[in-house]
Amino acid sequence: MTDIGMLIIAVAGPSLICLAPLVLFPIAELRRAKANRQFQYSEFFAVRYGGSIERMIAESLLDKELLNEWCSQGARGVKRARHYVELWDPVPRTVVDEYLRRIGTAVPR
């Protein structure tokens, strides 16, 4: 190997080793934040609605007809409805999906 190759390895190697934690620590923090957010959503659902989707359907102030209309528009509409529900009722994604499925059959068109 030439002297230039050795110089590149000598400079780049330690630099990459020092930069690795700067990349890995934020990734770990994002995972921890997502897990914490899901825990908070589960807690909100348990406290606000007692863990019952039926109670959520009965007590939620969201416009069920509007959500049903969005869901009937296809994948983009379902995504929009999910985002709307999560914005105003921060509950886990599985609960949102079940809520949208159930109000889709409960709301007259």
PyRosetta script that sets phi, psi and omega in degrees:
from pyrosetta import init, pose_from_sequence

init()
pose = pose_from_sequence("MTDIGMLIIAVAGPSLICLAPLVLFPIAELRRAKANRQFQYSEFFAVRYGGSIERMIAESLLDKELLNEWCSQGARGVKRARHYVELWDPVPRTVVDEYLRRIGTAVPR")
pose.set_psi(1, 147.2)
pose.set_omega(1, -177.6)
pose.set_phi(2, -82.2)
pose.set_psi(2, 169.1)
pose.set_omega(2, 179.5)
pose.set_phi(3, -65.4)
pose.set_psi(3, -33.8)
pose.set_omega(3, 179.8)
pose.set_phi(4, -67.7)
pose.set_psi(4, -40.7)
pose.set_omega(4, 178.0)
pose.set_phi(5, -61.8)
pose.set_psi(5, -42.6)
pose.set_omega(5, 178.6)
pose.set_phi(6, -65.2)
pose.set_psi(6, -38.2)
pose.set_omega(6, 178.7)
pose.set_phi(7, -64.6)
pose.set_psi(7, -41.5)
pose.set_omega(7, 178.9)
pose.set_phi(8, -63.1)
pose.set_psi(8, -44.5)
pose.set_omega(8, 178.7)
pose.set_phi(9, -64.1)
pose.set_psi(9, -40.7)
pose.set_omega(9, -178.6)
pose.set_phi(10, -65.7)
pose.set_psi(10, -33.0)
pose.set_omega(10, -178.7)
pose.set_phi(11, -88.0)
pose.set_psi(11, -44.5)
pose.set_omega(11, -174.4)
pose.set_phi(12, -73.9)
pose.set_psi(12, -37.0)
pose.set_omega(12, -177.4)
pose.set_phi(13, -57.4)
pose.set_psi(13, -58.3)
pose.set_omega(13, 179.1)
pose.set_phi(14, -63.3)
pose.set_psi(14, -32.0)
pose.set_omega(14, 178.8)
pose.set_phi(15, -63.8)
pose.set_psi(15, -43.9)
pose.set_omega(15, 179.1)
pose.set_phi(16, -65.9)
pose.set_psi(16, -37.6)
pose.set_omega(16, 178.9)
pose.set_phi(17, -65.3)
pose.set_psi(17, -38.2)
pose.set_omega(17, 179.5)
pose.set_phi(18, -74.1)
pose.set_psi(18, -29.8)
pose.set_omega(18, -178.1)
pose.set_phi(19, -83.6)
pose.set_psi(19, -19.0)
pose.set_omega(19, -177.6)
pose.set_phi(20, -57.5)
pose.set_psi(20, -46.2)
pose.set_omega(20, 178.5)
pose.set_phi(21, -62.7)
pose.set_psi(21, -30.0)
pose.set_omega(21, 178.9)
pose.set_phi(22, -66.5)
pose.set_psi(22, -23.9)
pose.set_omega(22, 177.5)
pose.set_phi(23, -91.0)
pose.set_psi(23, -40.7)
pose.set_omega(23, -173.4)
pose.set_phi(24, -76.2)
pose.set_psi(24, -36.2)
pose.set_omega(24, -178.7)
pose.set_phi(25, -63.7)
pose.set_psi(25, -44.6)
pose.set_omega(25, 176.7)
pose.set_phi(26, -62.9)
pose.set_psi(26, -34.4)
pose.set_omega(26, 177.9)
pose.set_phi(27, -63.7)
pose.set_psi(27, -44.1)
pose.set_omega(27, 178.5)
pose.set_phi(28, -63.6)
pose.set_psi(28, -38.3)
pose.set_omega(28, 179.6)
pose.set_phi(29, -67.3)
pose.set_psi(29, -37.8)
pose.set_omega(29, 177.2)
pose.set_phi(30, -63.5)
pose.set_psi(30, -40.8)
pose.set_omega(30, 178.2)
pose.set_phi(31, -64.3)
pose.set_psi(31, -41.5)
pose.set_omega(31, 179.7)
pose.set_phi(32, -65.8)
pose.set_psi(32, -41.0)
pose.set_omega(32, 179.5)
pose.set_phi(33, -65.1)
pose.set_psi(33, -39.7)
pose.set_omega(33, 178.9)
pose.set_phi(34, -64.8)
pose.set_psi(34, -42.5)
pose.set_omega(34, 178.6)
pose.set_phi(35, -63.8)
pose.set_psi(35, -40.2)
pose.set_omega(35, 178.7)
pose.set_phi(36, -65.2)
pose.set_psi(36, -40.6)
pose.set_omega(36, 179.2)
pose.set_phi(37, -63.6)
pose.set_psi(37, -42.6)
pose.set_omega(37, 178.5)
pose.set_phi(38, -63.9)
pose.set_psi(38, -37.8)
pose.set_omega(38, 176.4)
pose.set_phi(39, -62.9)
pose.set_psi(39, -43.1)
pose.set_omega(39, 179.1)
pose.set_phi(40, -64.1)
pose.set_psi(40, -39.0)
pose.set_omega(40, 177.2)
pose.set_phi(41, -63.0)
pose.set_psi(41, -43.0)
pose.set_omega(41, 179.1)
pose.set_phi(42, -64.1)
pose.set_psi(42, -40.7)
pose.set_omega(42, 178.1)
pose.set_phi(43, -63.9)
pose.set_psi(43, -43.2)
pose.set_omega(43, 178.8)
pose.set_phi(44, -60.0)
pose.set_psi(44, -45.1)
pose.set_omega(44, -179.5)
pose.set_phi(45, -62.9)
pose.set_psi(45, -41.7)
pose.set_omega(45, -179.3)
pose.set_phi(46, -67.1)
pose.set_psi(46, -39.9)
pose.set_omega(46, -177.6)
pose.set_phi(47, -77.7)
pose.set_psi(47, -47.0)
pose.set_omega(47, -174.0)
pose.set_phi(48, -73.3)
pose.set_psi(48, -42.5)
pose.set_omega(48, -174.3)
pose.set_phi(49, -117.7)
pose.set_psi(49, 7.8)
pose.set_omega(49, 178.9)
pose.set_phi(50, 63.1)
pose.set_psi(50, 23.4)
pose.set_omega(50, 179.4)
pose.set_phi(51, 73.6)
pose.set_psi(51, 16.2)
pose.set_omega(51, -175.8)
pose.set_phi(52, -113.0)
pose.set_psi(52, 122.9)
pose.set_omega(52, 177.3)
pose.set_phi(53, -69.6)
pose.set_psi(53, -35.0)
pose.set_omega(53, 177.4)
pose.set_phi(54, -59.9)
pose.set_psi(54, -41.7)
pose.set_omega(54, 178.5)
pose.set_phi(55, -67.3)
pose.set_psi(55, -36.7)
pose.set_omega(55, 177.7)
pose.set_phi(56, -63.3)
pose.set_psi(56, -42.4)
pose.set_omega(56, 178.8)
pose.set_phi(57, -62.4)
pose.set_psi(57, -41.3)
pose.set_omega(57, -177.6)
pose.set_phi(58, -72.8)
pose.set_psi(58, -38.0)
pose.set_omega(58, -171.4)
pose.set_phi(59, -99.7)
pose.set_psi(59, -18.3)
pose.set_omega(59, -176.6)
pose.set_phi(60, -66.6)
pose.set_psi(60, 138.2)
pose.set_omega(60, -178.8)
pose.set_phi(61, -90.7)
pose.set_psi(61, 7.3)
pose.set_omega(61, -179.0)
pose.set_phi(62, -69.9)
pose.set_psi(62, 148.6)
pose.set_omega(62, 179.5)
pose.set_phi(63, -76.0)
pose.set_psi(63, 101.1)
pose.set_omega(63, -175.2)
pose.set_phi(64, -67.6)
pose.set_psi(64, -34.3)
pose.set_omega(64, 179.0)
pose.set_phi(65, -66.2)
pose.set_psi(65, -40.7)
pose.set_omega(65, 178.0)
pose.set_phi(66, -64.7)
pose.set_psi(66, -44.2)
pose.set_omega(66, 178.5)
pose.set_phi(67, -62.3)
pose.set_psi(67, -41.4)
pose.set_omega(67, 179.0)
pose.set_phi(68, -64.0)
pose.set_psi(68, -39.8)
pose.set_omega(68, 177.9)
pose.set_phi(69, -63.4)
pose.set_psi(69, -44.6)
pose.set_omega(69, 178.6)
pose.set_phi(70, -61.9)
pose.set_psi(70, -43.0)
pose.set_omega(70, -178.6)
pose.set_phi(71, -64.0)
pose.set_psi(71, -29.1)
pose.set_omega(71, -179.9)
pose.set_phi(72, -77.4)
pose.set_psi(72, -6.6)
pose.set_omega(72, -178.9)
pose.set_phi(73, -87.7)
pose.set_psi(73, 0.9)
pose.set_omega(73, 177.9)
pose.set_phi(74, 106.9)
pose.set_psi(74, -164.7)
pose.set_omega(74, -173.3)
pose.set_phi(75, -61.6)
pose.set_psi(75, -41.1)
pose.set_omega(75, -179.7)
pose.set_phi(76, -65.8)
pose.set_psi(76, -37.7)
pose.set_omega(76, 177.7)
pose.set_phi(77, -67.9)
pose.set_psi(77, -38.1)
pose.set_omega(77, 177.3)
pose.set_phi(78, -63.9)
pose.set_psi(78, -42.0)
pose.set_omega(78, 178.7)
pose.set_phi(79, -62.2)
pose.set_psi(79, -41.7)
pose.set_omega(79, 178.9)
pose.set_phi(80, -63.8)
pose.set_psi(80, -42.9)
pose.set_omega(80, 179.0)
pose.set_phi(81, -64.6)
pose.set_psi(81, -42.2)
pose.set_omega(81, 177.4)
pose.set_phi(82, -58.4)
pose.set_psi(82, -47.7)
pose.set_omega(82, -178.6)
pose.set_phi(83, -61.2)
pose.set_psi(83, -41.4)
pose.set_omega(83, 179.9)
pose.set_phi(84, -62.9)
pose.set_psi(84, -45.3)
pose.set_omega(84, 179.8)
pose.set_phi(85, -65.0)
pose.set_psi(85, -44.9)
pose.set_omega(85, -179.2)
pose.set_phi(86, -64.9)
pose.set_psi(86, -29.6)
pose.set_omega(86, 179.3)
pose.set_phi(87, -69.0)
pose.set_psi(87, -43.1)
pose.set_omega(87, -174.9)
pose.set_phi(88, -96.9)
pose.set_psi(88, -24.8)
pose.set_omega(88, 175.4)
pose.set_phi(89, -130.8)
pose.set_psi(89, 89.2)
pose.set_omega(89, -175.8)
pose.set_phi(90, -70.6)
pose.set_psi(90, 87.1)
pose.set_omega(90, 179.4)
pose.set_phi(91, -120.4)
pose.set_psi(91, 163.1)
pose.set_omega(91, -178.9)
pose.set_phi(92, -59.6)
pose.set_psi(92, 153.1)
pose.set_omega(92, -177.0)
pose.set_phi(93, -58.3)
pose.set_psi(93, -38.1)
pose.set_omega(93, 179.7)
pose.set_phi(94, -63.6)
pose.set_psi(94, -36.1)
pose.set_omega(94, 178.3)
pose.set_phi(95, -68.8)
pose.set_psi(95, -41.1)
pose.set_omega(95, 178.4)
pose.set_phi(96, -60.3)
pose.set_psi(96, -46.5)
pose.set_omega(96, -179.4)
pose.set_phi(97, -61.9)
pose.set_psi(97, -42.7)
pose.set_omega(97, 179.0)
pose.set_phi(98, -67.1)
pose.set_psi(98, -39.8)
pose.set_omega(98, 177.5)
pose.set_phi(99, -59.6)
pose.set_psi(99, -48.2)
pose.set_omega(99, -179.9)
pose.set_phi(100, -64.6)
pose.set_psi(100, -37.2)
pose.set_omega(100, 179.0)
pose.set_phi(101, -64.7)
pose.set_psi(101, -43.7)
pose.set_omega(101, -176.8)
pose.set_phi(102, -72.1)
pose.set_psi(102, -39.5)
pose.set_omega(102, 179.3)
pose.set_phi(103, -72.3)
pose.set_psi(103, -21.6)
pose.set_omega(103, 176.9)
pose.set_phi(104, -64.7)
pose.set_psi(104, -30.0)
pose.set_omega(104, 178.4)
pose.set_phi(105, -93.7)
pose.set_psi(105, -16.4)
pose.set_omega(105, -174.9)
pose.set_phi(106, -93.2)
pose.set_psi(106, -25.1)
pose.set_omega(106, -174.8)
pose.set_phi(107, -90.4)
pose.set_psi(107, 125.4)
pose.set_omega(107, 176.8)
pose.set_phi(108, -70.3)
pose.set_psi(108, 147.3)
pose.set_omega(108, -178.7)
pose.set_phi(109, -93.5)
pose.dump_pdb("model.pdb")
